[in-house]
């Protein structure tokens, strides 16, 4: 109940917008940029003031949490001892993260990247787990916990969902865009990579009328795809918290009529809020998966060699995948025991 009452005291918008941490200490630094006021860029009277916000803090917390978690998982996965038991992953938490990592590698990256999977899987894992940690940590009411423990209202806006900030999501999208360019050029070469955006070619001057607009549209389409990655993640995470905050705000409306009605609505909000939070937890995993899957898909469109002559080579990742598909375990006859 204290979390619900605290959440109901404010507008739902306050729970999703960034807030300065300790604004009374002043900005870390200021830059004179000229011009007037641009609130969206935190520019007032031509001066940009840099503050540590709760979203920036949670970005750092999520990054540190990912590093610490997988340092722990690496210790539990590392073989110790002798025999088959030495290769068993120790601990439920380590097994959970190992399973998620294997799923992203085998079911998301490998079907699209093939032989390039092992080369770039570390970047793909980093994107997935960083977004996942940002999403899940945003469900923890850290500010209200600190406010309840300390009795100080200045901690109310600690915490929050870092991926509910468009700035972070745009940086993630830019990172994916750079990865698409870098991996595509590295794997196919500069000439082949840029030729990919003009399917009609440059040899026939008559086709330039079609080729140049297509070339421009392909680049614009790639940029729009990466921007949509940021907008989808931002909109979904922000909307989810807005719905929960607005739902909790029903308590304030009910208390305006009577205390009894307020407590009745409060109990209903507890159960409804729990259900919405579980749905939000599912969305946290889903959005991390969607961002990662689309990033892998865009990379494969420009970098993966789908017509590679080594596709059927059992020594390659793609060849082993095809071999596994051809082998039906039900048709394999077990060997008769020798006497």
Phi and psi in degrees as a GROMACS rama.xvg file:
@    title "Ramachandran Plot"
@    xaxis  label "Phi"
@    yaxis  label "Psi"
@TYPE xy
-61.1495  -35.0599  UNK-2
-65.7616  -39.0973  UNK-3
-67.5973  -43.6403  UNK-4
-64.1563  -42.415  UNK-5
-64.2303  -40.6552  UNK-6
-69.7121  -28.9652  UNK-7
-79.2031  -11.3661  UNK-8
-77.2444  -11.8331  UNK-9
-125.864  166.382  UNK-10
-67.145  145.261  UNK-11
-57.4931  -26.8804  UNK-12
-64.08  -30.9064  UNK-13
-64.6858  -18.0172  UNK-14
-88.6818  -5.8554  UNK-15
-120.947  -20.4254  UNK-16
-83.5413  153.318  UNK-17
-70.4227  147.441  UNK-18
-128.359  142.645  UNK-19
-71.5292  140.751  UNK-20
-95.2923  121.579  UNK-21
53.9946  61.184  UNK-22
-65.3676  -19.7879  UNK-23
-66.9896  -18.298  UNK-24
-79.7832  -7.28423  UNK-25
84.4375  168.609  UNK-26
-70.6776  155.086  UNK-27
-67.4096  -38.9925  UNK-28
-159.049  160.738  UNK-29
-128.084  144.962  UNK-30
-129.189  127.491  UNK-31
-83.0707  114.838  UNK-32
-110.683  -6.58145  UNK-33
78.7796  169.679  UNK-34
85.2144  -166.645  UNK-35
-101.777  -133.216  UNK-36
-99.0935  131.779  UNK-37
-131.069  88.3616  UNK-38
-58.1706  -36.4256  UNK-39
-62.7655  -28.2345  UNK-40
-104.139  10.6149  UNK-41
60.7757  37.6601  UNK-42
-108.144  124.322  UNK-43
-132.116  127.723  UNK-44
54.8294  37.0786  UNK-45
75.8155  12.9669  UNK-46
-122.806  128.18  UNK-47
-96.1257  120.767  UNK-48
-105.764  127.43  UNK-49
-98.4981  119.539  UNK-50
-119.175  154.895  UNK-51
-81.9318  117.88  UNK-52
-100.276  168.55  UNK-53
-65.179  -34.1021  UNK-54
-68.5386  -39.2965  UNK-55
-65.6074  -39.7898  UNK-56
-63.1467  -43.6599  UNK-57
-70.0931  -27.0726  UNK-58
-62.6715  -45.7414  UNK-59
-66.2306  -40.0924  UNK-60
-62.5473  -42.8767  UNK-61
-64.8317  -41.5426  UNK-62
-63.5163  -44.5996  UNK-63
-65.7829  -39.1487  UNK-64
-63.4529  -39.8482  UNK-65
-63.3956  -44.763  UNK-66
-63.2274  -46.7998  UNK-67
-66.5766  -41.2234  UNK-68
-62.6319  -45.2523  UNK-69
-81.2302  -18.2336  UNK-70
-66.747  -39.385  UNK-71
-67.8657  -44.3826  UNK-72
-63.3489  -37.9276  UNK-73
-61.8758  -37.5076  UNK-74
-67.3695  -34.0462  UNK-75
-81.2648  -24.5157  UNK-76
-83.8983  -29.7519  UNK-77
-59.2433  129.642  UNK-78
-61.1446  135.229  UNK-79
-137.579  133.452  UNK-80
93.6126  -155.169  UNK-81
-129.644  158.585  UNK-82
82.4789  -177.571  UNK-83
-65.7177  -30.1699  UNK-84
-62.4753  -25.6965  UNK-85
-67.1056  -24.7438  UNK-86
-94.7801  4.58915  UNK-87
-82.7002  131.242  UNK-88
-69.6284  130.15  UNK-89
-93.1749  131.802  UNK-90
95.3896  142.84  UNK-91
-67.374  -39.5019  UNK-92
-64.2845  -44.799  UNK-93
-64.0955  -39.5612  UNK-94
-65.0346  -36.8378  UNK-95
-63.0211  -48.6937  UNK-96
-70.713  -33.1258  UNK-97
-64.88  -39.1782  UNK-98
-65.0477  -43.3203  UNK-99
-64.4324  -41.457  UNK-100
-64.1404  -40.3451  UNK-101
-66.7862  -36.6583  UNK-102
-64.8163  -45.9595  UNK-103
-62.3779  -39.2005  UNK-104
-70.7255  -48.3951  UNK-105
-85.08  -30.2746  UNK-106
-106.395  -16.5258  UNK-107
-112.015  -54.0333  UNK-108
-78.7919  -49.6128  UNK-109
-64.2515  -41.181  UNK-110
-62.1408  -23.1726  UNK-111
-100.621  -39.6084  UNK-112
-97.4578  -19.8151  UNK-113
59.6282  -121.646  UNK-114
-68.3406  -14.0105  UNK-115
-86.1978  -3.43657  UNK-116
-58.498  -53.856  UNK-117
-64.3393  -24.005  UNK-118
-74.1388  -34.1841  UNK-119
-120.423  10.304  UNK-120
-66.9801  -25.7177  UNK-121
-67.2215  -38.9323  UNK-122
-65.7521  -41.3397  UNK-123
-65.3236  -43.3656  UNK-124
-61.4203  -41.657  UNK-125
-61.4078  -44.2614  UNK-126
-60.9051  -48.2294  UNK-127
-63.1684  -51.7602  UNK-128
-73.9158  -30.902  UNK-129
-65.2452  -46.27  UNK-130
-64.3845  -40.6408  UNK-131
-61.0946  -45.5797  UNK-132
-65.7208  -40.1956  UNK-133
-60.3584  -43.5844  UNK-134
-65.5663  -47.7631  UNK-135
-71.2555  -40.4487  UNK-136
-62.757  -25.9943  UNK-137
-69.3196  -16.3155  UNK-138
-81.4999  -13.6063  UNK-139
-83.8575  120.613  UNK-140
-74.8906  65.3665  UNK-141
-60.2197  -40.7025  UNK-142
-61.8943  -45.2217  UNK-143
-71.8342  -29.774  UNK-144
-65.5826  -46.6999  UNK-145
-65.3554  -38.1636  UNK-146
-65.5977  -38.8142  UNK-147
-68.8496  -37.0239  UNK-148
-75.4038  -36.0003  UNK-149
-100.356  -21.3987  UNK-150
73.2595  13.2247  UNK-151
-106.682  121.559  UNK-152
-70.3462  -15.4048  UNK-153
-70.1264  -13.5689  UNK-154
-89.7316  1.94979  UNK-155
-60.8044  -31.9406  UNK-156
-104.17  16.6201  UNK-157
-69.1796  150.666  UNK-158
87.1324  -162.867  UNK-159
114.916  170.702  UNK-160
-95.5871  113.347  UNK-161
-63.8016  -35.0154  UNK-162
-77.1307  -1.32683  UNK-163
-84.5089  6.8999  UNK-164
-109.962  124.345  UNK-165
-64.3661  -29.1061  UNK-166
-62.0061  -46.4912  UNK-167
-63.6885  -43.0278  UNK-168
-65.5465  -35.5277  UNK-169
-65.5486  -38.4137  UNK-170
-65.9263  -38.275  UNK-171
-64.0548  -40.3758  UNK-172
-66.3271  -40.6406  UNK-173
-63.3087  -39.1125  UNK-174
-61.0495  -42.9428  UNK-175
-64.4775  -39.254  UNK-176
-63.2364  -43.8993  UNK-177
-63.7911  -39.1242  UNK-178
-64.275  -39.3521  UNK-179
-61.3929  -45.7358  UNK-180
-65.9869  -48.7993  UNK-181
-63.0262  -49.4315  UNK-182
-68.0843  -39.6907  UNK-183
-62.8114  -45.5899  UNK-184
-68.7238  -38.6828  UNK-185
-66.0152  -37.9988  UNK-186
-88.9901  -28.9955  UNK-187
-111.369  -16.2748  UNK-188
94.6489  156.394  UNK-189
-62.9756  -48.0077  UNK-190
-64.3215  -47.0045  UNK-191
-67.2253  -35.2413  UNK-192
-64.4204  -49.163  UNK-193
-73.2877  -26.9363  UNK-194
-69.3328  -23.5846  UNK-195
-59.7676  -28.5788  UNK-196
-84.2439  -2.50951  UNK-197
-129.064  88.9644  UNK-198
-66.9512  -19.9839  UNK-199
-86.9065  -10.4538  UNK-200
83.5951  173.869  UNK-201
-115.701  1.51851  UNK-202
-73.1304  -40.1104  UNK-203
-91.7709  115.152  UNK-204
-60.0921  -27.5334  UNK-205
-67.4698  -27.2403  UNK-206
-84.4777  -4.80677  UNK-207
-65.3997  -27.0026  UNK-208
-60.4444  -34.2336  UNK-209
-91.5906  -38.3114  UNK-210
-65.5812  -42.7924  UNK-211
-64.0276  -48.9338  UNK-212
-60.8423  -38.3977  UNK-213
-64.0556  -40.4129  UNK-214
-60.9759  -44.1048  UNK-215
-66.2339  -43.3221  UNK-216
-64.4232  -37.221  UNK-217
-63.7856  -42.4729  UNK-218
-68.4436  -41.9125  UNK-219
-62.6971  -40.5388  UNK-220
-62.2324  -41.1524  UNK-221
-64.3363  -41.4064  UNK-222
-66.8243  -38.7918  UNK-223
-65.3278  -39.5337  UNK-224
-59.5751  -43.5822  UNK-225
-70.9567  -35.5426  UNK-226
-65.7826  -38.5056  UNK-227
-63.123  -31.6433  UNK-228
-55.4199  -46.2612  UNK-229
-68.4743  -44.0823  UNK-230
-66.2413  -38.2801  UNK-231
-65.0515  -47.3508  UNK-232
-64.0246  -44.0548  UNK-233
-62.4317  -49.3864  UNK-234
-63.3585  -41.8163  UNK-235
-67.8766  -47.0248  UNK-236
-68.3898  -39.5268  UNK-237
-67.8801  -42.8152  UNK-238
-64.2028  -39.3874  UNK-239
-60.1192  -44.4728  UNK-240
-70.9372  -33.0679  UNK-241
-64.3121  -41.1034  UNK-242
-63.3833  -45.4461  UNK-243
-64.2828  -43.786  UNK-244
-64.439  -40.1831  UNK-245
-67.2469  -36.4729  UNK-246
-64.3905  -42.2988  UNK-247
-67.0979  -31.2233  UNK-248
-63.296  -12.9922  UNK-249
-62.5255  -25.0307  UNK-250
-62.8945  -43.6854  UNK-251
-61.5188  -42.5842  UNK-252
-63.5918  -41.8466  UNK-253
-68.1116  -37.79  UNK-254
-65.6496  -23.5257  UNK-255
-67.2213  -23.3498  UNK-256
-92.0669  -48.5302  UNK-257
-164.724  155.145  UNK-258
-67.3284  -39.3442  UNK-259
-62.0049  -45.2171  UNK-260
-63.7558  -37.046  UNK-261
-62.5987  -43.3748  UNK-262
-69.1389  -36.6123  UNK-263
-62.9591  -46.0187  UNK-264
-65.9667  -35.3855  UNK-265
-60.0446  -43.1002  UNK-266
-66.26  -38.8572  UNK-267
-64.5134  -37.6382  UNK-268
-67.0307  -33.4385  UNK-269
-59.7678  -49.5848  UNK-270
-71.9332  -40.481  UNK-271
-66.2159  -40.0971  UNK-272
-64.807  -36.2911  UNK-273
-63.9945  -41.9311  UNK-274
-64.6607  -43.2837  UNK-275
-65.0666  -34.9588  UNK-276
-67.2798  -38.858  UNK-277
-64.1147  -39.3959  UNK-278
-63.8486  -39.9625  UNK-279
-64.6925  -35.0421  UNK-280
-63.8558  -41.5639  UNK-281
-62.4734  -40.8254  UNK-282
-65.4233  -33.63  UNK-283
-58.2601  -45.6735  UNK-284
-69.5541  -41.3447  UNK-285
-63.216  -44.0127  UNK-286
-68.7031  -36.1365  UNK-287
-63.8604  -40.1784  UNK-288
-65.8843  -44.5166  UNK-289
-63.1413  -46.2359  UNK-290
-59.4135  -44.749  UNK-291
-67.5539  -44.3714  UNK-292
-62.1166  -44.5868  UNK-293
-67.8052  -36.271  UNK-294
-61.7713  -45.2779  UNK-295
-62.815  -41.1917  UNK-296
-63.5245  -42.6334  UNK-297
-66.5005  -37.5406  UNK-298
-64.7084  -42.2898  UNK-299
-66.2631  -27.7477  UNK-300
-65.7739  -27.2685  UNK-301
-112.576  -13.7876  UNK-302
-119.822  -33.4871  UNK-303
-75.8392  138.827  UNK-304
-94.4627  91.3426  UNK-305
-73.1136  -18.9162  UNK-306
-106.205  29.1344  UNK-307
-62.8198  129.357  UNK-308
-64.0253  -17.7945  UNK-309
-89.761  12.5112  UNK-310
-60.9805  -33.2014  UNK-311
-97.2757  8.32338  UNK-312
-78.654  117.221  UNK-313
-60.6489  -17.0934  UNK-314
-79.361  -9.60817  UNK-315
-102.718  164.521  UNK-316
-61.6408  -44.5755  UNK-317
-66.3704  -39.1318  UNK-318
-64.6118  -40.4337  UNK-319
-65.7112  -36.5099  UNK-320
-63.0282  -44.636  UNK-321
-66.6667  -37.1127  UNK-322
-65.3142  -39.5446  UNK-323
-64.1774  -35.3722  UNK-324
-69.5045  -32.5339  UNK-325
-76.8769  -25.5551  UNK-326
-87.3168  120.656  UNK-327
-101.912  112.628  UNK-328
-58.1277  -27.4125  UNK-329
-70.8946  -21.4407  UNK-330
-93.8031  -2.69556  UNK-331
-83.2179  123.066  UNK-332
-88.6819  124.79  UNK-333
-65.7131  148.869  UNK-334
-68.5826  141.016  UNK-335
-72.3914  141.951  UNK-336
-65.2509  137.342  UNK-337
-81.3057  145.875  UNK-338
